[in-house]
Amino acid sequence: MTARPHEDAAVFDVERIRADFPLLTRRVHDKPLIYFDSANTAQKPAVVIEAVDRFYRETNANVSRAVHQLGEEATAAYEATRDKLARFINAPSRDEIVLTSGTTQAINLVAYSYALPRFKPGDEILVTTMEHHANIVPWQLVCERTGAKLKVAPISQSGELIVEKFVDALTPSVKLAAVTHISNVLGTINPVAELARAARKRGIPLLVDGSQAAPHLPVDVRALGCDFYALTGHKLFGPTGTGALWARKELLRDMPPFFGGGEMIREVRFEKTTFADPPHRFEAGTPNIAGFVGLGTAIDYVESLGRERIAAYEHALLDYATDALKEIPGLRIFGEAARKASVISFLIEGAHAHDLATLLDHEGVAVRSGHHCAHPLMHFYGVPATVRASLAFYNTRDEVDRFVAAIVKVRKLLA
Ligand code: PLP
């Protein structure tokens, strides 16, 4: 993927796509909704809503427990999503896909099952300044319990990871590096393949937080060369409470269970319990079955649009919105990386982020304001909060125009 608009952008039929998303027809405060908060959670196409509905109406049964027809159908539908996820990120094997409640659980699984049993005083975990709390706090908890230390690779003012500093920080004491693929605040696309090559050369496993990348770019874990990849379903146009961890087979094989309970065992005796092979070893209890059926449908939907085409369309829209916002006096954009996804964080001189977002909401524009679960990044820029507009393939230039007009209007009210 490149940072430049793609020729195909013109053939992306956004009006037809918008018709697939029932919620986009809503009005808010008597204005047509402009939903610019997809990095927070994405809207769902009707096919996903219908798949969940149909599952409960026609199939509902628990997975892997029943031999009856419904149980078999439920298990097949649930397991089909594992296959789809494996294909979606080009994983070498479906057995390397652990189904989780989202990225947060996926990263915690690595923290508790991979890092906690291994790390000791003197070891280090390398993260970057631009991480979401989900890719910071689990490592801090590991550090507290093991005596390991968190190390932070810096970013530039434009919001790019300083790759040489990251590579320099990969010292022998680093036992794991954890990096976001795309920053949820800055939109920066990190050069994951390059980071993975450097980490691999030094024998350091690399975890990638793919929460923001999976909905926007083609993801190929083999080409990236990372060791763990976490993603979340609700940002991928699927239901909440779904997600996945991909990990190399040899890493998963040596990881003890994180949760104990049904579904993850081979045999339970009071004296000793043995565990199922990965990925089931990490999937204790009844999962969000209907949610995963919906996620499978969401993946089919995204693939039907084509991820290269999605990325190209969103890039053109990002450029269009960025150019328009830059015309507004006193508006500062946070994150101007050369490779950037469709997330724009900004502030307007003299206005508080929450006031801006509240006034924009009254204009029908849904944007997020706050620290975006990235306190250290806010600290880096010396601001408590930003406003974030995050665009998806169902957004349009017309919405961008109305968003910009709304900012111009509310800016006057705040001045
Ligand atoms: N990582 C990043 C970069 C995110 O943007 C988010 C969600 O905002 C998460 C992790 C956490 O995802 P979830 O809450 O779905 O587990």
Residues whose N, C-alpha, C, O or C-beta is under 5 A from the ligand:
A	BS01	PLP	A39 N40 G102 T103 T104 Q105 H132 A134 T180 I182 N184 D209 S211 Q212 T232
